[in-house]
Amino acid sequence: MTYVEYACEGRLLFRAEVKESAPVVPRINEVVMVDDEPYQVVDVEYWARRVGASDRRMVMPTVYLLPIDAESWQRRLQRRAPRDKGDAPPVRY
């Protein structure tokens, strides 16, 4: 198993275990929910760390996050809500 580390404002939030065959690393500008709080991914760094006594190294990503304030998050949710189609013009072929 490998780990993905999540950091915010200079401190490590948590470390998640992922499968080596398919590690899940969020993309930059993606929104991640941590303890029901929205965070935006601003950077992803990959670090090679030594594993055990051998010279084997494992690549571990560190995902850097920034918190999203409540007002901005509500605006994002409103933009994603489907709107009612009022009086639409007739369809012409």
KEDO-148424 format. One record per atom (N, C-alpha, C): residue in one letter; atom name; y, z, x. Coordinates in steps of 0.2 Angstrom, whole numbers, plus 5000, padded with zeros to 4 digits. Example, Ala and Ser with C-alpha at 12.3 -4.5 7.8 and 13.67 -1.06 7.14 Angstrom:
<rec residu="a" atome="N" y="4972" z="5039" x="5066"/>
<rec residu="a" atome="CA" y="4978" z="5039" x="5062"/>
<rec residu="a" atome="C" y="4984" z="5039" x="5066"/>
<rec residu="s" atome="N" y="4989" z="5035" x="5064"/>
<rec residu="s" atome="CA" y="4995" z="5036" x="5068"/>
<rec residu="s" atome="C" y="5000" z="5039" x="5064"/>
//
This chain:
<rec residu="m" atome="N" y="4994" z="5000" x="5004"/>
<rec residu="m" atome="CA" y="5000" z="5000" x="5000"/>
<rec residu="m" atome="C" y="5006" z="5000" x="5004"/>
<rec residu="t" atome="N" y="5011" z="4996" x="5002"/>
<rec residu="t" atome="CA" y="5018" z="4996" x="5005"/>
<rec residu="t" atome="C" y="5023" z="5000" x="5001"/>
<rec residu="y" atome="N" y="5029" z="5001" x="5004"/>
<rec residu="y" atome="CA" y="5034" z="5005" x="5000"/>
<rec residu="y" atome="C" y="5040" z="5000" x="5000"/>
<rec residu="v" atome="N" y="5044" z="5001" x="4994"/>
<rec residu="v" atome="CA" y="5050" z="4998" x="4993"/>
<rec residu="v" atome="C" y="5055" z="5004" x="4993"/>
<rec residu="e" atome="N" y="5060" z="5005" x="4997"/>
<rec residu="e" atome="CA" y="5065" z="5010" x="4997"/>
<rec residu="e" atome="C" y="5071" z="5008" x="4993"/>
<rec residu="y" atome="N" y="5074" z="5013" x="4989"/>
<rec residu="y" atome="CA" y="5080" z="5011" x="4985"/>
<rec residu="y" atome="C" y="5085" z="5016" x="4988"/>
<rec residu="a" atome="N" y="5091" z="5014" x="4990"/>
<rec residu="a" atome="CA" y="5096" z="5018" x="4992"/>
<rec residu="a" atome="C" y="5103" z="5017" x="4989"/>
<rec residu="c" atome="N" y="5107" z="5022" x="4988"/>
<rec residu="c" atome="CA" y="5113" z="5021" x="4984"/>
<rec residu="c" atome="C" y="5118" z="5025" x="4988"/>
<rec residu="e" atome="N" y="5124" z="5022" x="4990"/>
<rec residu="e" atome="CA" y="5130" z="5026" x="4993"/>
<rec residu="e" atome="C" y="5128" z="5030" x="4999"/>
<rec residu="g" atome="N" y="5124" z="5027" x="5003"/>
<rec residu="g" atome="CA" y="5122" z="5031" x="5009"/>
<rec residu="g" atome="C" y="5116" z="5036" x="5009"/>
<rec residu="r" atome="N" y="5113" z="5036" x="5003"/>
<rec residu="r" atome="CA" y="5107" z="5041" x="5003"/>
<rec residu="r" atome="C" y="5101" z="5037" x="5000"/>
<rec residu="l" atome="N" y="5095" z="5040" x="5002"/>
<rec residu="l" atome="CA" y="5089" z="5037" x="4999"/>
<rec residu="l" atome="C" y="5088" z="5040" x="4992"/>
<rec residu="l" atome="N" y="5087" z="5036" x="4987"/>
<rec residu="l" atome="CA" y="5086" z="5038" x="4980"/>
<rec residu="l" atome="C" y="5079" z="5040" x="4979"/>
<rec residu="f" atome="N" y="5074" z="5035" x="4981"/>
<rec residu="f" atome="CA" y="5067" z="5036" x="4980"/>
<rec residu="f" atome="C" y="5064" z="5030" x="4984"/>
<rec residu="r" atome="N" y="5057" z="5031" x="4984"/>
<rec residu="r" atome="CA" y="5053" z="5026" x="4988"/>
<rec residu="r" atome="C" y="5047" z="5024" x="4983"/>
<rec residu="a" atome="N" y="5046" z="5018" x="4981"/>
<rec residu="a" atome="CA" y="5041" z="5016" x="4976"/>
<rec residu="a" atome="C" y="5035" z="5012" x="4980"/>
<rec residu="e" atome="N" y="5029" z="5014" x="4978"/>
<rec residu="e" atome="CA" y="5023" z="5011" x="4981"/>
<rec residu="e" atome="C" y="5022" z="5004" x="4977"/>
<rec residu="v" atome="N" y="5021" z="4999" x="4981"/>
<rec residu="v" atome="CA" y="5019" z="4992" x="4978"/>
<rec residu="v" atome="C" y="5013" z="4989" x="4982"/>
<rec residu="k" atome="N" y="5010" z="4984" x="4979"/>
<rec residu="k" atome="CA" y="5004" z="4981" x="4982"/>
<rec residu="k" atome="C" y="5007" z="4977" x="4987"/>
<rec residu="e" atome="N" y="5002" z="4976" x="4993"/>
<rec residu="e" atome="CA" y="5004" z="4972" x="4998"/>
<rec residu="e" atome="C" y="5004" z="4965" x="4996"/>
<rec residu="s" atome="N" y="4999" z="4963" x="4992"/>
<rec residu="s" atome="CA" y="4998" z="4956" x="4990"/>
<rec residu="s" atome="C" y="5004" z="4953" x="4986"/>
<rec residu="a" atome="N" y="5008" z="4957" x="4982"/>
<rec residu="a" atome="CA" y="5013" z="4955" x="4978"/>
<rec residu="a" atome="C" y="5019" z="4961" x="4977"/>
<rec residu="p" atome="N" y="5023" z="4962" x="4983"/>
<rec residu="p" atome="CA" y="5028" z="4966" x="4982"/>
<rec residu="p" atome="C" y="5033" z="4964" x="4978"/>
<rec residu="v" atome="N" y="5036" z="4969" x="4974"/>
<rec residu="v" atome="CA" y="5041" z="4967" x="4969"/>
<rec residu="v" atome="C" y="5048" z="4970" x="4972"/>
<rec residu="v" atome="N" y="5052" z="4965" x="4974"/>
<rec residu="v" atome="CA" y="5059" z="4967" x="4976"/>
<rec residu="v" atome="C" y="5064" z="4963" x="4972"/>
<rec residu="p" atome="N" y="5068" z="4967" x="4969"/>
<rec residu="p" atome="CA" y="5073" z="4964" x="4965"/>
<rec residu="p" atome="C" y="5078" z="4960" x="4969"/>
<rec residu="r" atome="N" y="5081" z="4955" x="4965"/>
<rec residu="r" atome="CA" y="5086" z="4950" x="4969"/>
<rec residu="r" atome="C" y="5093" z="4953" x="4969"/>
<rec residu="i" atome="N" y="5097" z="4951" x="4973"/>
<rec residu="i" atome="CA" y="5104" z="4953" x="4973"/>
<rec residu="i" atome="C" y="5107" z="4951" x="4967"/>
<rec residu="n" atome="N" y="5112" z="4955" x="4964"/>
<rec residu="n" atome="CA" y="5115" z="4955" x="4958"/>
<rec residu="n" atome="C" y="5111" z="4957" x="4952"/>
<rec residu="e" atome="N" y="5105" z="4958" x="4953"/>
<rec residu="e" atome="CA" y="5100" z="4960" x="4947"/>
<rec residu="e" atome="C" y="5102" z="4967" x="4946"/>
<rec residu="v" atome="N" y="5101" z="4969" x="4939"/>
<rec residu="v" atome="CA" y="5102" z="4976" x="4937"/>
<rec residu="v" atome="C" y="5096" z="4980" x="4937"/>
<rec residu="v" atome="N" y="5095" z="4986" x="4939"/>
<rec residu="v" atome="CA" y="5089" z="4990" x="4940"/>
<rec residu="v" atome="C" y="5091" z="4996" x="4936"/>
<rec residu="m" atome="N" y="5087" z="4999" x="4932"/>
<rec residu="m" atome="CA" y="5088" z="5005" x="4928"/>
<rec residu="m" atome="C" y="5084" z="5010" x="4932"/>
<rec residu="v" atome="N" y="5088" z="5016" x="4934"/>
<rec residu="v" atome="CA" y="5085" z="5021" x="4938"/>
<rec residu="v" atome="C" y="5087" z="5028" x="4934"/>
<rec residu="d" atome="N" y="5082" z="5031" x="4931"/>
<rec residu="d" atome="CA" y="5083" z="5037" x="4927"/>
<rec residu="d" atome="C" y="5088" z="5035" x="4921"/>
<rec residu="d" atome="N" y="5087" z="5030" x="4918"/>
<rec residu="d" atome="CA" y="5091" z="5028" x="4912"/>
<rec residu="d" atome="C" y="5098" z="5026" x="4914"/>
<rec residu="e" atome="N" y="5100" z="5025" x="4920"/>
<rec residu="e" atome="CA" y="5106" z="5023" x="4923"/>
<rec residu="e" atome="C" y="5106" z="5016" x="4926"/>
<rec residu="p" atome="N" y="5111" z="5012" x="4924"/>
<rec residu="p" atome="CA" y="5111" z="5005" x="4927"/>
<rec residu="p" atome="C" y="5114" z="5005" x="4934"/>
<rec residu="y" atome="N" y="5110" z="5002" x="4939"/>
<rec residu="y" atome="CA" y="5112" z="5000" x="4945"/>
<rec residu="y" atome="C" y="5112" z="4993" x="4947"/>
<rec residu="q" atome="N" y="5117" z="4990" x="4951"/>
<rec residu="q" atome="CA" y="5117" z="4983" x="4953"/>
<rec residu="q" atome="C" y="5114" z="4983" x="4960"/>
<rec residu="v" atome="N" y="5110" z="4978" x="4961"/>
<rec residu="v" atome="CA" y="5107" z="4977" x="4968"/>
<rec residu="v" atome="C" y="5113" z="4973" x="4972"/>
<rec residu="v" atome="N" y="5115" z="4976" x="4978"/>
<rec residu="v" atome="CA" y="5120" z="4973" x="4982"/>
<rec residu="v" atome="C" y="5117" z="4970" x="4988"/>
<rec residu="d" atome="N" y="5112" z="4973" x="4991"/>
<rec residu="d" atome="CA" y="5109" z="4970" x="4997"/>
<rec residu="d" atome="C" y="5102" z="4972" x="4997"/>
<rec residu="v" atome="N" y="5098" z="4968" x="5001"/>
<rec residu="v" atome="CA" y="5091" z="4970" x="5002"/>
<rec residu="v" atome="C" y="5090" z="4968" x="5010"/>
<rec residu="e" atome="N" y="5087" z="4973" x="5013"/>
<rec residu="e" atome="CA" y="5086" z="4973" x="5020"/>
<rec residu="e" atome="C" y="5078" z="4974" x="5022"/>
<rec residu="y" atome="N" y="5076" z="4970" x="5026"/>
<rec residu="y" atome="CA" y="5069" z="4971" x="5028"/>
<rec residu="y" atome="C" y="5068" z="4974" x="5035"/>
<rec residu="w" atome="N" y="5064" z="4980" x="5035"/>
<rec residu="w" atome="CA" y="5063" z="4983" x="5042"/>
<rec residu="w" atome="C" y="5056" z="4983" x="5044"/>
<rec residu="a" atome="N" y="5054" z="4982" x="5050"/>
<rec residu="a" atome="CA" y="5047" z="4982" x="5052"/>
<rec residu="a" atome="C" y="5046" z="4989" x="5055"/>
<rec residu="r" atome="N" y="5041" z="4993" x="5052"/>
<rec residu="r" atome="CA" y="5040" z="4999" x="5055"/>
<rec residu="r" atome="C" y="5033" z="5000" x="5057"/>
<rec residu="r" atome="N" y="5032" z="5004" x="5063"/>
<rec residu="r" atome="CA" y="5026" z="5004" x="5066"/>
<rec residu="r" atome="C" y="5021" z="5009" x="5061"/>
<rec residu="v" atome="N" y="5015" z="5006" x="5061"/>
<rec residu="v" atome="CA" y="5010" z="5010" x="5057"/>
<rec residu="v" atome="C" y="5004" z="5012" x="5061"/>
<rec residu="g" atome="N" y="5003" z="5019" x="5061"/>
<rec residu="g" atome="CA" y="4998" z="5022" x="5065"/>
<rec residu="g" atome="C" y="4999" z="5021" x="5072"/>
<rec residu="a" atome="N" y="4994" z="5022" x="5076"/>
<rec residu="a" atome="CA" y="4994" z="5022" x="5084"/>
<rec residu="a" atome="C" y="4994" z="5015" x="5086"/>
<rec residu="s" atome="N" y="4992" z="5011" x="5082"/>
<rec residu="s" atome="CA" y="4991" z="5004" x="5085"/>
<rec residu="s" atome="C" y="4998" z="5000" x="5085"/>
<rec residu="d" atome="N" y="4998" z="4994" x="5087"/>
<rec residu="d" atome="CA" y="5005" z="4991" x="5087"/>
<rec residu="d" atome="C" y="5006" z="4987" x="5081"/>
<rec residu="r" atome="N" y="5002" z="4989" x="5076"/>
<rec residu="r" atome="CA" y="5003" z="4985" x="5069"/>
<rec residu="r" atome="C" y="5009" z="4987" x="5066"/>
<rec residu="r" atome="N" y="5013" z="4982" x="5064"/>
<rec residu="r" atome="CA" y="5019" z="4984" x="5060"/>
<rec residu="r" atome="C" y="5019" z="4981" x="5053"/>
<rec residu="m" atome="N" y="5022" z="4985" x="5049"/>
<rec residu="m" atome="CA" y="5023" z="4984" x="5042"/>
<rec residu="m" atome="C" y="5030" z="4982" x="5040"/>
<rec residu="v" atome="N" y="5031" z="4977" x="5036"/>
<rec residu="v" atome="CA" y="5038" z="4976" x="5034"/>
<rec residu="v" atome="C" y="5040" z="4979" x="5028"/>
<rec residu="m" atome="N" y="5045" z="4983" x="5028"/>
<rec residu="m" atome="CA" y="5047" z="4987" x="5022"/>
<rec residu="m" atome="C" y="5054" z="4986" x="5020"/>
<rec residu="p" atome="N" y="5055" z="4983" x="5014"/>
<rec residu="p" atome="CA" y="5061" z="4982" x="5011"/>
<rec residu="p" atome="C" y="5065" z="4988" x="5009"/>
<rec residu="t" atome="N" y="5072" z="4988" x="5010"/>
<rec residu="t" atome="CA" y="5076" z="4993" x="5008"/>
<rec residu="t" atome="C" y="5081" z="4990" x="5003"/>
<rec residu="v" atome="N" y="5082" z="4992" x="4997"/>
<rec residu="v" atome="CA" y="5086" z="4989" x="4992"/>
<rec residu="v" atome="C" y="5092" z="4994" x="4991"/>
<rec residu="y" atome="N" y="5098" z="4991" x="4992"/>
<rec residu="y" atome="CA" y="5104" z="4995" x="4992"/>
<rec residu="y" atome="C" y="5107" z="4994" x="4985"/>
<rec residu="l" atome="N" y="5109" z="4999" x="4981"/>
<rec residu="l" atome="CA" y="5111" z="4999" x="4974"/>
<rec residu="l" atome="C" y="5118" z="5002" x="4974"/>
<rec residu="l" atome="N" y="5122" z="4999" x="4969"/>
<rec residu="l" atome="CA" y="5128" z="5002" x="4967"/>
<rec residu="l" atome="C" y="5128" z="5004" x="4959"/>
<rec residu="p" atome="N" y="5131" z="5010" x="4958"/>
<rec residu="p" atome="CA" y="5130" z="5012" x="4950"/>
<rec residu="p" atome="C" y="5135" z="5008" x="4946"/>
<rec residu="i" atome="N" y="5133" z="5006" x="4940"/>
<rec residu="i" atome="CA" y="5138" z="5002" x="4936"/>
<rec residu="i" atome="C" y="5141" z="5008" x="4931"/>
<rec residu="d" atome="N" y="5147" z="5007" x="4930"/>
<rec residu="d" atome="CA" y="5150" z="5012" x="4925"/>
<rec residu="d" atome="C" y="5149" z="5011" x="4918"/>
<rec residu="a" atome="N" y="5149" z="5016" x="4914"/>
<rec residu="a" atome="CA" y="5147" z="5015" x="4907"/>
<rec residu="a" atome="C" y="5150" z="5010" x="4903"/>
<rec residu="e" atome="N" y="5157" z="5009" x="4904"/>
<rec residu="e" atome="CA" y="5161" z="5004" x="4900"/>
<rec residu="e" atome="C" y="5159" z="4997" x="4902"/>
<rec residu="s" atome="N" y="5158" z="4996" x="4909"/>
<rec residu="s" atome="CA" y="5156" z="4989" x="4911"/>
<rec residu="s" atome="C" y="5149" z="4988" x="4908"/>
<rec residu="w" atome="N" y="5144" z="4993" x="4908"/>
<rec residu="w" atome="CA" y="5138" z="4992" x="4906"/>
<rec residu="w" atome="C" y="5138" z="4990" x="4898"/>
<rec residu="q" atome="N" y="5142" z="4993" x="4894"/>
<rec residu="q" atome="CA" y="5142" z="4992" x="4887"/>
<rec residu="q" atome="C" y="5145" z="4985" x="4886"/>
<rec residu="r" atome="N" y="5150" z="4983" x="4890"/>
<rec residu="r" atome="CA" y="5152" z="4976" x="4889"/>
<rec residu="r" atome="C" y="5147" z="4971" x="4891"/>
<rec residu="r" atome="N" y="5143" z="4972" x="4896"/>
<rec residu="r" atome="CA" y="5137" z="4967" x="4897"/>
<rec residu="r" atome="C" y="5132" z="4967" x="4892"/>
<rec residu="l" atome="N" y="5131" z="4973" x="4889"/>
<rec residu="l" atome="CA" y="5126" z="4973" x="4883"/>
<rec residu="l" atome="C" y="5129" z="4969" x="4877"/>
<rec residu="q" atome="N" y="5135" z="4970" x="4876"/>
<rec residu="q" atome="CA" y="5138" z="4966" x="4870"/>
<rec residu="q" atome="C" y="5138" z="4958" x="4871"/>
<rec residu="r" atome="N" y="5139" z="4956" x="4877"/>
<rec residu="r" atome="CA" y="5139" z="4949" x="4879"/>
<rec residu="r" atome="C" y="5132" z="4946" x="4878"/>
<rec residu="r" atome="N" y="5127" z="4950" x="4879"/>
<rec residu="r" atome="CA" y="5120" z="4948" x="4878"/>
<rec residu="r" atome="C" y="5117" z="4948" x="4871"/>
<rec residu="a" atome="N" y="5121" z="4951" x="4866"/>
<rec residu="a" atome="CA" y="5119" z="4952" x="4859"/>
<rec residu="a" atome="C" y="5120" z="4945" x="4856"/>
<rec residu="p" atome="N" y="5115" z="4943" x="4852"/>
<rec residu="p" atome="CA" y="5115" z="4936" x="4849"/>
<rec residu="p" atome="C" y="5121" z="4936" x="4844"/>
<rec residu="r" atome="N" y="5125" z="4931" x="4843"/>
<rec residu="r" atome="CA" y="5130" z="4931" x="4838"/>
<rec residu="r" atome="C" y="5128" z="4927" x="4832"/>
<rec residu="d" atome="N" y="5131" z="4929" x="4827"/>
<rec residu="d" atome="CA" y="5130" z="4925" x="4820"/>
<rec residu="d" atome="C" y="5133" z="4918" x="4821"/>
<rec residu="k" atome="N" y="5129" z="4913" x="4818"/>
<rec residu="k" atome="CA" y="5132" z="4907" x="4818"/>
<rec residu="k" atome="C" y="5136" z="4906" x="4811"/>
<rec residu="g" atome="N" y="5142" z="4906" x="4811"/>
<rec residu="g" atome="CA" y="5146" z="4906" x="4805"/>
<rec residu="g" atome="C" y="5145" z="4899" x="4802"/>
<rec residu="d" atome="N" y="5151" z="4896" x="4800"/>
<rec residu="d" atome="CA" y="5151" z="4889" x="4797"/>
<rec residu="d" atome="C" y="5151" z="4885" x="4803"/>
<rec residu="a" atome="N" y="5145" z="4882" x="4804"/>
<rec residu="a" atome="CA" y="5144" z="4877" x="4809"/>
<rec residu="a" atome="C" y="5146" z="4870" x="4807"/>
<rec residu="p" atome="N" y="5149" z="4866" x="4811"/>
<rec residu="p" atome="CA" y="5150" z="4859" x="4809"/>
<rec residu="p" atome="C" y="5144" z="4855" x="4807"/>
<rec residu="p" atome="N" y="5144" z="4850" x="4803"/>
<rec residu="p" atome="CA" y="5138" z="4846" x="4802"/>
<rec residu="p" atome="C" y="5135" z="4843" x="4808"/>
<rec residu="v" atome="N" y="5129" z="4842" x="4808"/>
<rec residu="v" atome="CA" y="5125" z="4839" x="4814"/>
<rec residu="v" atome="C" y="5126" z="4831" x="4812"/>
<rec residu="r" atome="N" y="5128" z="4828" x="4817"/>
<rec residu="r" atome="CA" y="5129" z="4820" x="4817"/>
<rec residu="r" atome="C" y="5125" z="4817" x="4822"/>
<rec residu="y" atome="N" y="5121" z="4812" x="4820"/>
<rec residu="y" atome="CA" y="5117" z="4809" x="4825"/>
<rec residu="y" atome="C" y="5120" z="4803" x="4828"/>
//
